[in-house]
Amino acid sequence: MKTPRLSPQTLRVLERFIQQPAAWRYGYELSRETGLKSGTLYPILMRLAKYSLLETKWVTTEDGVPPRHTYRLTPSGAELVRAKFAESRATLKSRRPAFSGGRA
C-alpha cells in the first residue's frame, strides 16, 4: 500500500486518532489538541483520506447549523499508525546512550 509522507505534523495528528481509533473526530477538536492551524491540519486530513487512512462523513448537529466534517481511522490507517509508532519505539530503544563518564 502506498502511503503519504508522514511529517512530524502528520504523525501528531495520527497520534490523536490512534488513542481512540474507532471514534469520529472533528477538525476543530484536532486543531486544539495538536496545536496545528487549519491551513496545516486540513491538508493533512485530506491527504490521509485520499490514501484511505481516514474515512470522512458529514454530520448534521442542529437545525440551522451547517453540517460538520468528521474523520476517523480506517483499519488500514490504524495498522499503519501502529506500525510506524512501533518502528519509532524500536529505533529509540536501539540507540545507545552517549558516554557520560570521565572527563571531557
C-alpha positions in Angstrom: 0.0 0.0 0.0 1.3 3.4 -0.9 1.4 5.8 2.0 1.7 9.6 2.2 4.7 11.4 3.6 4.5 11.3 7.3 5.7 14.6 8.5 6.0 15.4 12.2 2.7 17.3 12.0 1.0 14.3 10.3 2.4 12.0 13.0 1.0 14.3 15.6 -2.5 14.1 14.0 -2.3 10.3 13.7 -1.2 10.0 17.3 -4.5 11.7 18.3 -6.5 9.3 16.2 -4.8 6.1 17.5 -5.8 6.9 21.1 -9.4 6.1 20.1 -9.2 4.6 16.6 -13.0 4.0 16.2 -14.0 7.5 17.4 -15.1 10.2 14.9 -13.2 13.4 15.4 -13.9 17.0 14.3 -11.2 19.1 12.7 -11.6 21.8 15.2 -11.1 19.4 18.1 -8.0 18.0 16.4 -6.7 21.5 15.9 -7.0 22.3 19.6 -5.4 19.1 20.6 -2.5 19.2 18.2 -1.9 22.9 18.2 -1.9 22.9 14.4 -3.6 25.7 12.5 -6.3 24.9 9.9 -4.0 25.7 7.0 -1.8 22.8 8.1 -4.3 20.4 9.6 -7.0 20.2 6.9 -4.5 19.4 4.0 -3.1 16.6 6.3 -6.7 15.3 6.9 -7.5 15.4 3.1 -4.2 13.7 2.2 -4.9 10.9 4.8 -8.4 10.5 3.4 -7.1 10.3 -0.1 -4.8 7.4 0.8 -7.8 5.7 2.6 -6.2 6.0 6.0 -9.1 8.1 7.2 -12.8 7.9 6.4 -14.9 11.0 6.4 -18.5 11.9 6.8 -20.7 14.9 7.2 -22.7 15.2 10.5 -25.7 17.4 10.9 -25.9 18.6 14.5 -28.8 21.1 14.9 -31.3 22.9 12.7 -29.7 26.0 11.2 -26.2 24.9 12.0 -24.1 23.8 9.0 -23.1 20.1 8.8 -19.6 19.4 10.2 -17.0 17.1 8.6 -15.8 14.3 10.9 -12.9 11.9 10.5 -11.8 8.5 11.9 -9.1 6.0 11.2 -9.8 3.1 8.8 -8.5 -0.3 9.7 -5.6 0.1 7.3 -4.9 3.6 8.8 -4.8 2.1 12.3 -2.5 -0.6 11.1 -0.1 1.9 9.5 -0.1 4.1 12.6 0.7 1.2 15.0 3.5 0.0 12.7 5.0 3.5 12.5 4.9 4.0 16.2 6.3 0.6 16.9 9.1 1.3 14.4 10.0 4.6 16.1 10.0 2.9 19.5 12.3 0.2 18.3 14.6 2.9 16.8 14.7 4.7 20.1 15.5 1.5 22.0 18.3 0.6 19.7 20.1 3.9 20.2 22.9 3.7 22.7 23.2 6.4 25.2 26.2 8.8 24.9 29.1 8.0 27.2 28.7 10.3 30.2 31.5 9.2 32.4 35.0 10.5 32.7 36.5 13.9 31.8 35.9 15.9 28.7 
